[in-house]
């Protein structure tokens, strides 16, 4: 009986143990299955999170690009952009004054300009140039012991566009007055007046008014220039005509001593080195441009009369240009005749090359220009003049200029 009980107890223990082992294995399999399911869910969640993160990154980068573009546009809108330009010219010059030994010299001109649009109506203009303080020349001559050359403020002015036709200029400005043929019988091409000017430009006519400071004096009235010019223009099918009048009133100039380096330059002065005449100059001008020839052709003329002087008060100029030398292989021919009596114009401001800048002179100007390459041109100019044609001893004054010009924008 005991034996049977022992066997029964043994069988119960063994069967319990087997059931325990079976339950543990089943539970383990169940846990493994659940872990597998959880792992799959975690992986799926991670994939979703990565995808969402990528979308956010793309949107962020896209937003960053848009922000950058907007910032750039904002900078463009709020900060003026400078536009740069300039030129350099090398010149070899030969002069035969007849009264002095012949002279040869090499001269260089460098000009650097910049403009900035402050808003829709206002632009700032500035330019620096060689030439020291000479009002009608930006050249400096090589050969002064390799010394540094002067480089100074040539222009500094603001232009205000009030309407499509009206502008106001304030400061040391580009000459706002029409110079037919680009000729300097009244104003040299390098002259930049200082003061205030108003300009109206329409389809049929143009007018310019200005007040400019010549000499500020603490012990006397300032020397001023008040100038007005009115021009009309008419376009035809293959030509263009411009006609105009001007009046240039120099105030407090009569009786003044030379205002720049004691230079008289052909105007008449008394024994105390004071100007004899005032200068109130009336102007008539015309220019006719023709386009039906193979190259552009221009005829131009100008007549000046200093109404404040009784004699030696007339000046006249006429000439033509044919062609252009702006592009490689292009060429231009030009000719003009100039006649300027002693007090017809204020000598300090007229063409500084013709007759060495003197009035009481007449003569011819011949020019040939050739485009060597883009922004590179060559020109030859011969000025055949007579100095002291009425006053003093008349003498020939010839000069030949060979120019090599470089331009950039």
C-alpha positions, 0 to 999 in steps of 0.5 A: 500500500505504501508502495502504491502511495509512493508511486502515486505521489511520484506520478503527481510530482512528475506530471506537475513538473511536466505541466510546469515545463509545458506552461513555461514554454508556452508563456515564453513563446507567447512573450516572444510573439508579443515582443515581435509585434511590439518591435514591428510597431516600434520600427513602424513608429520610428519610420513615421517619425523619420518621415515627419522629421524629413518633411519638417526639414524640407519645409524649413530649408524651403522656408530658409531659401524663401527667407533668404530671397526675401532678405535679398530682395529687402536689401535690394529695396532698402540699400542703394546699389552702386553702379561703377564706371570709368575711363583711362586715357594715355596721350602723347602731345606735341605743341609748336607755339612758334614763340617758344621751343617745341614741346613734347609730353605724355599725359595720363587721365584717370576717372572713376565714377559711381552712381546710387539710386536712393529711391525712385526719384533721387540719384547720387552721382560722384566721380574722382579724377586726376588733374589736380584743381584745374577746372578744365583739365583732368590730365597729369604729365608724366616725368615729375621724378616718379612722384604721386599724382593728384586724384581728387573730387571731380563731381559730387551731386544729387539729381532729383526727378520730380516728373518724367520731364523735370529734374533738379541737380544740386552740387558739383555736377556734370555740365547740364547745358547743351554743347553742340557737337560736344564742342568747347567754345563756351565750356570745356568738356571737363568743366563741372559747374558748382551750384543748382540747376533745373532742367525740363526735357520734353519731346519738342523742347528742352530748357535749363536754368542754373545758378553757380558759384565761381568764387566765394569771397569773404570780403566782397560779393561772390562771383556767380554765373546765372545761366539759361538755355532753351532748345527745340527739336524736331525729328524727321524720318531720317534726320533730327534738328536742334535749335536753341538760344542761351544766356550766360550772365556772370555776376561781379566778374568785371573788375575782379582779378583772375580767380584761378592761378592768376591766369588771364588766358586772352581776356583783357585786364587793366594795369591793376590786373583786373578784368576790364569787361563783364561777361553777359553772353548770348548764344545761338546754336544749331545741330542737324543729325542725319542717319540715312548715310552708311554712318551717322553724320552731324553738322553743328554751329554756334554763335556767341556775343558778349553783350557786356563788351563793346568790342572783341565780343564775338565768337563763332564755331562750325563743324561736322562729324561723320561716323563713330569709333565706339565699336571695334573697326568703326571710325570717325572723321571730324572737323571744326572751325573756331573764331573767338575774340578776346572778350567773347567768352570767359577764357578760364572755362573755354576749350583748354586744348584749342590755342592752349585755352586762350581767346583772341584765337582762330583756327581749325580742328581735325580729328580721326578716331578708330575703334581698336576693340570693345572699350578701346579706341585710338584718336588723332587730333590736329589743332591748327590755330593762330593766337593773338589774332587781333591783339598783340603779335599774331603767332601760329599755335599748332598741337597734335595729340595721339590718344589711347582711351580705355573705358569700362562699366 
